[in-house]
């Protein structure tokens, strides 16, 4: 476990491997830990970093309000603190929204961006997450650890990660304030007017059976030239846990591809690639 102080607030992070830097960002109610099975593959070729957002996992929040904008600034401040000039960014769910926001606002710091199950517009969130906007409901949820464990375990799906209990333990560490404010920020975020100015290579991945973020978010990128869109029809909200071999092949192919030419996935599963905009994602 490594700790760094940014803006007088503790940030927990982990680092593995050697090579070009890749930074993994987690989603709502999660922590860096659920990315570890993916990082185990990535660290063979890259230097993989992951941290907990302020208020989640082991990162403590003192003064920074939980929001997509502030978490995007946390990414840049983290890079500055570790002396990383440019990074490839991989974000899941809320972390994917943060990753995209960072790539839009600081394109000189981001070499490539990958979003997985990311809401582009807040209204794409499920009804359950929308309920967390209301403080009394967020308070009730935060004070029911058995319910938090049960739901997060359901969201994770059939993961083979032997440390799943550690992931579930981390899901209990966020306060009601953190849960409510982060959801409120997502609900009030709409990146649609901005994605047209995306200037870095992007891989947009969604699970076709995602019940947390509507997979129709993939449609928003079909005419954004730097973006390649892949929908994995068998996956839910965690494609990297539902279909890890296929996801890792896809991710490593994108990270290692020469960005000077169009990325073409050799992925053979039933997915949709944004290079063929006439097709629509197959969503069950």
N, C-alpha and C positions, 0 to 999 in steps of 0.2 A: 504494500500500500504506500502510495506517495501522496504528499500534500504540498500545496503551494498556496500562498496568500495573494489574492487578487482583489484590489479595492477594499482592503481590510477585511476580506471574507475568505474563509477556507474553502479551497477547491480540492476534492479528492480526484486523483487520476491514476491511470495505470499505463505502462508502456512496455511493448514487446517487440523483439526482432530488430533488424537493421535494414537500412535502405531509404528510399523516398518516403516521406511521412504521409500517413493516412490517419485521419481523425474520425472516430465513430461517435455519434451522438444518439442518446437514448430517447425514448418517448415518455409520455405522461405516466406517472405512477411507477416508473421503472428506474433503472440505474445502469451504469456501464456494464454490469455483470452479465446481462442476457446477450450481449454481443460477443462474449468470450468464445463460443464455438466457432464463430466466423473469424474472429481475430486469430485463432489457432492456425487457420489456413493462410490468412493474409500475412502473418508475421514471417512466413517462410521466404517471402520476397520483399517485404516492406517493413518499415518501422511503424508499428500500429499504436496509436494513442486512443484513449477513451477517458472521458471524465464524467462526473455527476454534475448536472445542472444545480445551481444554487437552490437549496430547499429540497433536493432529492438525494437519495442515497446517503453518502457520508459528507456531502458538501453542505456547509452551513450558510444560511442567509441571515445577514444582520441589517442591511440597509437597502439592498437592491430589490425592487418590486419584481415579482415573477411575471415576465412578459416575453413575447417572441422577440421584440426589439432588444431587450436587455440580455436575453440569452444569446442573441447574435453578437452583441458586443462582448459577452463573456468569451465567445469563441476567439475573437480577435485579440482580446486581452490575454487569453491563454497562449496564443501563438507568440505574442510579444514577450511574455514572461519566459517562455522556453526558447526564445531565439529562433523560431521557425518562420522563415520568410513567406513560404507558400506551401499549401497543403492540399491534398485530395480529401474531400469531405464526404462522409457517408452518414446520413441521418434517417432514423426511423420514426414514423408517426409525428409527434410534436417535434422531435429532433430533425425530421425531414423538412418540416416547415421552417425551422431555424436554419438548417443548412441552405435551403433555397434562398431565404432572405439574406443570408450572409453572402452567397454568391452574387446576388443582385446588387448589394450595397458595397461590397469590397472585392470586385472581380480580380484585382491585382494580387490578392492574397490567396485566391482559390484556383488551383490548377484544374480540378474537375469536381463535379458534384454528383452525388447519388442520393436520391430520395426513395424511401421504401414505405409504402402505405401512408404517404404524407397528405394531410389536408391542405389544399391550396386556398380554398375558401372555407371559412369556419362552419358554414351551414352543412358541409358534407359530413360532419361528425354525427355519430349515432345519437339517438334520443337519450340513451343512458348518460353519455358524456355531457350532453346539453343540460341534464338535470343538475350536474355539479356546478353550474353557474349560480345556483341559488345557495346562499351561505348556510341556511338551516339544513338543507339536504347534504351539503358537503360536510358539515359538522357531524351529522348522523353517520355518514359513510366513514369518515375518518375515525370515529369512535367505535367502529365495529370491525376489529382486525380480522375476525373470522370471515366476514363478508369480503373484505379486501383480498384476503388470501384466495378465497374461493373464486372470485371473479378474475383475478389476475392469472390464476392457474388455468381457468377456462380460456382466457385470451391467448395464453402461451401455446395451447394445443398440445400435441403429443411430442413434446421435445424430448430428446434423448440425453440432454445435459444432466449428468449425475449430480450437479450442484444446484438443482432446481429449488431446493429449500433455501439456499442463499439468495436466489432471485426473489423468492416470495418474501423472505425477511426484509429485503431492501424495499419492497413495495409498501411496507408499513411505516417507513421512516419519514414520509412527507406529512406535514401538518394540514389541517383543513384549509388554512389560509393559502398555503402553497397550491393545493389541489384546486381550490376555487379560482384563485387569481390566474393560474396558468390556463385553465379551461376558458375563463372569461376572455383572456387575451387571444386565444385561438379563435373563439367565436367572433371576435371583433376584427379579425385579420382576413383580408381578401387580397391575395397576391395576383389575381387575374390581370389587373391593369399594368402590372410590372413585368410579367414573364416574357413579354415581347422584346424586352431589352436584355434578356439573358445572353451573356457574352462568353460563357465558358462551356466546355462540353459537359453534357448532363445525361445521366441515365435515370429514367423514371420507372420505378417498379411498383406494381400493385398486385395484391392477391385477388383473384376473381371472386372469391368467396368471403371477402373481408366484410365483417359485420360491424366494425368500429369506424372505419372511414370509407365512404362510398367509393368504389373503384372507378366511378365515372370521372374522377379527377384526372385520370390518364388522358381522357379526351381533350383536355385543355392544352396539351402539348403537341398535338398532331401537326400544327403549323408553326412550331417554334424550331427553327433550323438546328440549333446546337443540341437539341434534346432527342434522345432515343427512348422510345416507350416500350416497355415489356409488361404484359399482364400474364401472370401465372395462374391459370384457371383453377387449379387444384388447391391453391394456397388460400389461407385466411389472412389475418392481420400480421402474422409473422412469417413471411415466405422463407426467410433464412433459417427458421426452425422447422417449418412444415416440409420444405423440400431443400435441405441444406446442400446436397451435392449439386443440384441444378443451379441454385442461387450462387454458390461459390464459383462455379464455372463461369457464370454470367458476370459476376462482379470482377473476378480476376482478369477476365478477358477485356473488360472495359478499362480497368485501371492500367493495364499493360499496353493498351492500344495507342498507337501513334495518333495524337489528337489532330495532326495536320490533315488527316483524311477521315472520311466518314466511317464511323464504327459500325461494323456488321457483325451481329451476334452469330456464333456457330451453334448456339443453343438449339437443341433439336426437340425440345418439348413444345406443346401447343401454346405458343405465346404470340403476341402481336408486336411487331417492330414498327416504330414510327417512320421508318423509311418508306412505308407503304401506307400513306394516309387514307387511301380509299377503304381500307379495312377498319372494322371496329373491334374493340376488345371483346373476347368471348367471356361473358359474365354469366355465371349460373345463378 
